[in-house]
Amino acid sequence: MENEGQQESRGEGCARGKSWPVNQRLPGFASLFSSDQARRIDRAPMFSGHRHPTWVPLFGEEQSLHAGHYRLEQSVRLIADQKDGTKWLAAKTAKLLDLDDVNNASAAMAEIRAFGGLIEAGFDVKPEVETDKPTPDFTATAEDQRVAFEVAAKHQDHEQDELQGRILDAMRGNGPVPTGVEHSVHQGRRVSVSMFVSEHQPGGRPDPKKPNDSVQTNLISRVCAIKGSERQIPDDKSAVLVVDFNDFGGPLAPHTLIDQTAAVIAGHHGFTSGALWYAFYGWKGAPVFEGSKRIRMEHDGRFRMRGEHSSKLSAALIVLPEHVVCFENPEAAFPLAEGTRLRLARFPWFDLKHSVLQWQRGDVEQQLELDRRMIATLDARFDDIRWG
């Protein structure tokens, strides 16, 4: 913490009077908070070994900021220029300050990024008024098509939060080392180094009693189930689910997810099924590869479900720190129009090569068929391709 004499170099919040030093790399985002509010975030306790989600864009050094944080800055500026934009931002500030459930802060940042990203992409964006009736977060118009956008921030499994909290307690001498965590102490002449080594599965730890439970299948099922009831999705127009992973797991975890948007990943230790691809395009009985392991998917992906469970979504937008990927639903009752698709391709950090888009009729089906053929071949020759 820097003292008051250093406040000038870090800037100040929007309140009058004595300021609380904040990071001026993101001045627009910082302007949402008074000095008292910034102080609350700076003094907030650690949550499962991590700072409050709002702390990083407010106080983090340059090396701790990524593109997702800078998109917050750009989004705040764009939203503030909209009619009633400052009022909308003020309403989100309460969630950004939530110290009881930090996931609310992550959700608010996800909504700000989505709102600003849609504006930058060229949509006419209108936030929906919250009522007792479930409604999407935004309605965005491109050319003649109105599209509903529902935003969800994906967080890691609660058991992983608890594990990180118990490790932090053990590091502070406030509890035992959790089962499965390696702890060693290296004593030097003047200092001692205490090390903790543990495995983390942000999508949930596999249950050894369930034969088809694994790191990948857990993440697949949890992503597939996001906003699964689709109560906020209208029945009469196109809709996009925006899934923001910027606060998924620890600081590094979200950056590893771009490969998971591919059907299959090849690595030094074998083939791995892409969890995000499978969450939308996988099917019951599909092989899920994890190096030397192969198990079967126990449910259909979001866009493969039929009957009463059939998705009303036109597409999903996967928002990662430095990539934004769009998966279109080939069975959508209200598919995206060409003008909407072109604007989504202008969304900040849009990743064209990992997206599955219906540029011409049948494109998505053909691309998925190629992926399914690859998966079927790897499945049939699994004994020849697995490592170990």
Secondary structure, 3 states (H helix, E strand, C coil): CCCHHHHHHHCCCCCCCCCCCCCCCCHHHHCCCCHHHHHHHHCCCCECCECCCCHHHHHCCHHHCCHHHHHHHHHHHHHHCCCCHHHHHHHHHHHHCCCCCCHHHHHHHHHHHHHHHHHHHCCEEEECCCCCCCCCCEEEEECCEEEEEEEEECCCCHHHHHHHHHHHHHHCCCCCCCCCCEEEEEECCCCEEEEEECCCCCCCCCCCCCCCCCHHHHHHHHHHCCCCCCCCCCCCCEEEEEEECCCCCCCCHHHHCHHHHCCEEEECCEEEECHHHHHHHCCCCCEEEECCEEEECCCCCCCCCCHHHCCCCCEEEEECCCCEEEEECCCCCCCCCHHHHHHHCCCCCECCCCCECCCCCCHHHHHHHHHHHHHHHHHHCHHHHCCC
